[in-house]
Amino acid sequence: MSAKNSHSIPQVEPNRSNSFFKNSFSEENKISKSQRNYRNSKINLKEKSLEKPNNNSKASTLTSFHKNDRLLTKSDKPIAINSQLVVSNNRENVFKQYKIIKKIGEGSYGVVWKVKHKKTNLIRAMKKIKKNNKTNDDTTKDIINEIELLRKLDHPNIVKIFEFFNEPDGYYLITEFCSGGELFDEIKKKKYFPENIAANIMYQIFNAINYCHTFGKIIHRDLKPENILIVNHDEVTGFYRIKIIDFGTAKIYEQNKNENKIIGSSYYIAPEVLHKNYNEKCDIWSLGVILYILLCGRAPFTGHNHNEILSKIKIGNYDLKRKPFDTISIEAKDLIKKCLEMNVNKRISAKEALNHSWFSKNHTKKNFMNIPDYFLQKTIKNIINYKPKNELQELALTYLVHNLPDLYEIQLLNNVFNIFNNSPNSQGKLTKPEIKQALKKYLFKNNKNEHQIEKYSDEIFRHIDIDHNNYIEYEEFARAGIDKNIFRETNVLRFIFDFIDKDHSGEISIDELKEVFKIHSKNGELLLKKLIHSLDQDMNGQISFKEFTDVMIKIIE
């Protein structure tokens, strides 16, 4: 793998030196929130979002209980992982934990900085939403909405949120730092993209939006190149790895119930949104606009002012005959037409778009299969053998996978997940037929032992599908697939231990574990005490770093 920034992404190996957390990404993010002037339909203006939503959606909670030496997610069980676990409301001062490196964006909402976590040297993005006398309940709801939706979403092409702070002067959201900057800036630099590169980008976006629409029932409502960040760029293949950001205007929608609040950005907003009667298909229109721009460097609907642009969108006329569309494939133009279909009922869905012939023609799905065979085989064996013995091991893996997406191995696991999630009906999460197909294709190969494949797939779902929804989400997959030798790395263990050791005393107390685990009954508290007792070798009522290390090493054994 020769990604642009791959030299700066740490690859975990057993017994390597203590440089694990240093220089996760070395390049500066090129985000700029300054105004740009728009003239003659060239892409050089950052659009201001229209009205913000007023909604107060709830996040799904991550909960679990102990049964047959493994974790299941049932909120009514005695022991559960705290729903605040992965994305916590940190009560310490944000600037005691993060050092500002540089400002990477600014707007009416506040500021975005590139920051470094002081204790681990991990590079993050920190978004501040300012508080002032005008801050009202609606603004607060918007902020909480973004936090809660990002907590809920689990997809390799959606940015991760790590924690947030509620300070007197503003809300601070700590998220992934994407070193490649905005897709908007890359468009300005490249002007337009070859079809295979555009297909690679659009496939990832459609994949993430399909996941939002089908699994989360979430409309993004403000999709545009400014809200798509580049994680890295492979200079050999030309392909990009991207992530969608800014769910502040997103909303959980109800089936067969249309929305009526005008939200979005001109150039990208769908006509039905302007008519205040729309559903999740408004996102598809925005993706059609993005696809058009990627292929020609210009917006399909243009004008000298805001109102002129919106008027043209309402009419829906655009030009597919201008250069360079005379050299662009029929398939690409067909997908644009299907996305920019005025009749919402006839407009293509994200799921249908993923199976469009344009992606087949450009071998887009195969591009996600550029994985060394040894790594693919190792990952399959890891998910087959995944059997965590107690809650603390599951907790460690949960926190690790979510908080260290920059690990080279986790990035490769993204690709393996995409290889498995490759059926015509894929929803951004794995089904049992997809697991069986992957086992048949990559593990058994010529030996098509249907009975053994069925047995393995049942075992995999029993141990990995911890919420028993008959799907395996991305982070569930990554927890099982990651090489457990990562726990030989002292800094990895220290990173997880410090998360649980809230008072930084050097030992984990029962009160700290109670904060991490929800206790739903007296029986749950007894089970937690039993867990602590089994790990507490010196019987002092607390878990030392050595005792924690010993239990994590048992995952490897």
C-alpha positions, -999 to 999 in steps of 0.1 A, spaced: 0 0 0 15 33 -11 -10 59 2 1 94 2 4 96 39 10 59 47 45 67 59 30 86 88 3 61 98 17 38 125 16 1 118 14 -20 149 38 -48 152 47 -69 182 75 -56 204 80 -24 184 94 7 200 73 32 220 65 55 191 30 42 186 11 74 192 35 99 176 29 115 142 -4 98 134 -6 122 105 22 146 95 6 167 68 -14 199 75 -52 199 68 -59 223 40 -95 232 52 -102 269 48 -135 285 57 -128 318 41 -153 332 16 -148 325 -21 -163 344 -50 -184 325 -75 -183 337 -111 -191 321 -144 -201 287 -129 -166 279 -117 -163 261 -83 -148 288 -61 -174 296 -35 -181 279 -1 -218 278 4 -234 289 36 -259 264 49 -295 274 50 -317 271 80 -306 247 108 -330 220 119 -348 218 152 -348 182 162 -337 163 192 -329 128 181 -316 101 205 -286 81 200 -286 43 202 -268 30 233 -240 5 234 -249 -20 261 -239 -55 269 -241 -84 293 -222 -115 302 -234 -149 291 -215 -180 282 -182 -161 285 -191 -134 260 -208 -100 257 -242 -94 243 -260 -60 240 -292 -60 260 -300 -29 280 -320 -49 305 -292 -72 315 -272 -69 348 -239 -55 334 -237 -32 304 -210 -10 288 -218 26 296 -234 43 266 -210 72 272 -181 48 267 -169 55 232 -180 91 230 -178 106 265 -189 140 278 -155 149 293 -158 171 324 -122 182 325 -110 214 309 -105 208 272 -72 228 270 -57 207 298 -60 177 275 -55 192 240 -28 215 226 -38 236 196 -15 232 166 -32 254 141 -65 268 130 -79 248 100 -113 264 96 -136 292 108 -171 302 102 -202 318 118 -206 287 139 -171 289 155 -136 275 148 -119 242 138 -84 235 150 -59 207 144 -50 197 179 -27 172 197 -38 151 227 -12 160 253 -9 126 269 -9 104 238 3 128 211 -26 117 190 -37 142 163 -73 152 163 -96 179 150 -114 201 175 -145 219 165 -158 247 188 -193 259 185 -194 293 202 -218 302 229 -231 338 232 -261 357 242 -279 345 211 -272 308 219 -307 294 224 -323 260 230 -325 253 193 -287 258 189 -280 235 218 -303 209 202 -284 212 170 -252 205 187 -265 176 208 -281 163 176 -248 161 158 -231 144 188 -258 119 192 -260 110 155 -223 106 152 -224 83 183 -249 62 165 -232 59 131 -207 31 126 -193 32 91 -157 34 77 -167 64 55 -183 85 82 -161 106 105 -157 94 141 -163 116 172 -142 107 202 -154 130 230 -169 164 236 -166 192 262 -192 217 274 -172 247 284 -186 282 294 -176 297 261 -187 269 238 -191 233 229 -159 214 218 -162 183 197 -131 161 192 -132 142 160 -109 124 135 -84 146 118 -83 139 81 -49 151 67 -60 155 31 -84 183 37 -117 190 20 -127 174 -13 -137 209 -23 -100 220 -22 -90 189 -42 -115 198 -69 -101 233 -71 -66 219 -75 -75 191 -99 -103 209 -118 -119 176 -126 -112 139 -121 -108 108 -144 -139 86 -143 -123 58 -124 -112 82 -97 -145 99 -95 -162 65 -93 -139 55 -64 -149 87 -45 -186 84 -53 -189 48 -44 -176 55 -9 -201 84 -5 -230 63 -18 -220 35 5 -220 57 35 -253 74 26 -269 40 18 -259 30 54 -275 63 67 -307 58 48 -313 21 53 -298 14 87 -299 47 106 -329 62 88 -309 94 87 -310 122 61 -278 142 60 -294 173 43 -261 192 36 -240 170 14 -213 190 -5 -176 187 -12 -169 209 18 -184 182 40 -164 154 25 -128 151 39 -99 132 24 -82 107 48 -54 99 23 -45 97 -13 -27 68 -30 -4 84 -55 1 51 -74 -36 43 -80 -48 78 -77 -76 67 -53 -88 86 -23 -101 74 10 -128 98 22 -151 105 51 -184 124 54 -186 151 81 -210 177 96 -242 159 107 -254 191 124 -283 194 100 -290 157 98 -322 142 110 -337 108 118 -367 105 95 -399 86 96 -409 64 67 -437 78 46 -435 111 64 -420 140 45 -399 169 59 -407 205 54 -379 226 68 -356 242 42 -321 230 50 -290 227 28 -266 247 6 -274 263 -27 -259 245 -57 -265 212 -39 -300 216 -24 -328 195 -40 -358 212 -56 -383 194 -34 -365 208 -3 -372 243 -17 -408 233 -20 -408 221 16 -419 186 9 -390 160 8 -376 128 21 -342 111 22 -339 112 -16 -328 149 -13 -294 135 -4 -293 117 -37 -298 149 -56 -269 164 -38 -247 134 -47 -257 139 -83 -245 175 -82 -212 164 -66 -207 137 -93 -214 163 -120 -187 186 -104 -162 158 -100 -164 150 -137 -163 185 -152 -153 210 -124 -185 231 -127 -218 230 -110 -249 219 -130 -270 248 -117 -253 282 -117 -261 319 -114 -248 353 -105 -266 353 -71 -282 330 -46 -318 334 -59 -308 328 -95 -291 295 -86 -322 283 -66 -345 293 -95 -325 271 -119 -326 242 -94 -364 244 -93 -365 241 -131 -340 213 -131 -323 219 -165 -286 212 -168 -261 206 -196 -246 172 -203 -233 182 -238 -207 208 -228 -171 198 -226 -158 176 -212 -191 156 -212 -185 148 -249 -158 125 -237 -175 111 -206 -191 77 -207 -228 71 -213 -229 52 -179 -216 82 -160 -242 105 -176 -269 80 -169 -261 80 -132 -261 118 -131 -296 118 -148 -309 92 -123 -296 113 -93 -309 146 -107 -343 132 -115 -370 158 -106 -396 132 -98 -385 120 -64 -404 87 -68 -383 79 -99 -350 91 -85 -325 64 -79 -318 53 -43 -283 50 -27 -287 12 -28 -296 12 -65 -268 36 -73 -242 12 -57 -252 -14 -83 -251 10 -113 -233 -1 -144 -209 29 -141 -193 14 -110 -191 -20 -128 -175 -5 -159 -148 12 -137 -142 -20 -116 -148 2 -85 -157 -27 -62 -126 -46 -72 -105 -15 -62 -115 -22 -26 -101 -57 -29 -65 -46 -32 -55 -64 0 -25 -87 5 -37 -123 6 -19 -130 39 -38 -101 56 -72 -113 42 -65 -149 54 -53 -136 88 -84 -114 93 -108 -143 85 -90 -165 110 -92 -137 136 -129 -133 132 -134 -171 134 -114 -173 166 -128 -142 182 -141 -152 217 -135 -125 243 -136 -140 278 -148 -111 298 -162 -76 297 -129 -59 303 -114 -74 272 -144 -64 251 -142 -29 266 -106 -26 256 -112 -37 220 -142 -14 217 -123 17 229 -92 8 208 -110 3 175 -131 34 178 -103 57 190 -74 47 168 -88 47 132 -54 59 120 -38 25 127 -26 11 94 -41 -23 103 -75 -8 110 -73 10 76 -67 -23 59 -96 -38 79 -118 -10 63 -109 -26 29 -116 -61 41 -150 -50 54 -158 -35 20 -147 -68 3 -172 -87 25 -199 -61 22 -202 -66 -15 -236 -80 -22 -262 -62 -44 -283 -55 -12 -254 -44 10 -264 -18 36 -230 -9 51 -232 -38 75 -226 -75 71 -253 -101 67 -248 -138 73 -250 -146 36 -222 -121 30 -201 -138 57 -208 -172 42 -199 -160 7 -166 -145 20 -157 -178 37 -165 -198 6 -145 -175 -16 -114 -167 5 -110 -194 31 -123 -227 17 -117 -218 -20 -119 -251 -39 -131 -271 -9 -168 -260 -8 -177 -276 25 -212 -262 30 -216 -277 64 -184 -263 77 -191 -228 62 -225 -228 79 -209 -238 112 -183 -211 110 -208 -184 100 -230 -193 129 -201 -191 153 -189 -158 139 -224 -142 144 -228 -157 178 -196 -140 190 -194 -108 169 -230 -97 165 -232 -86 201 -265 -66 197 -282 -96 180 -297 -75 152 -286 -101 126 -259 -78 112 -223 -72 119 -215 -35 120 -181 -21 110 -166 -17 145 -179 -51 156 -160 -65 126 -129 -45 133 -128 -56 169 -129 -92 159 -106 -89 129 -78 -69 144 -46 -88 153 -47 -93 190 -9 -91 192 -16 -54 193 -19 -59 231 18 -67 233 23 -30 226 27 -12 260 15 21 248 -17 6 234 -25 -9 268 -15 23 286 -39 43 263 -68 20 272 -59 18 309 -57 56 312 -92 59 298 -107 37 325 -84 52 353 -103 84 354 -85 99 384 -51 89 370 -41 72 402 -24 44 385 -50 18 395 -86 11 384 -110 13 413 -144 -3 415 -160 32 413 -142 38 380 -154 5 367 -190 14 378 -187 45 357 -176 25 327 -202 -3 332 -238 3 338 -253 -17 366 -289 -27 361 -295 -48 392 -280 -60 424 -271 -91 405 -252 -69 381 -232 -53 409 -223 -88 422 -212 -99 387 -190 -68 384 -174 -74 418 -168 -110 407 -151 -98 376 -128 -74 396 -120 -102 421 -109 -125 392 -85 -99 380 -72 -84 413 -41 -106 419 -28 -88 450 -63 -85 464 -61 -48 472 -95 -41 457 -81 -24 426 -67 -33 393 -31 -23 386 -16 -17 352 2 -51 354 -30 -69 363 -48 -52 334 -19 -61 311 -21 -98 322 -58 -100 314 -53 -84 280 -25 -108 271 -49 -137 277 -67 -126 245 -36 -135 226 -33 -168 243 
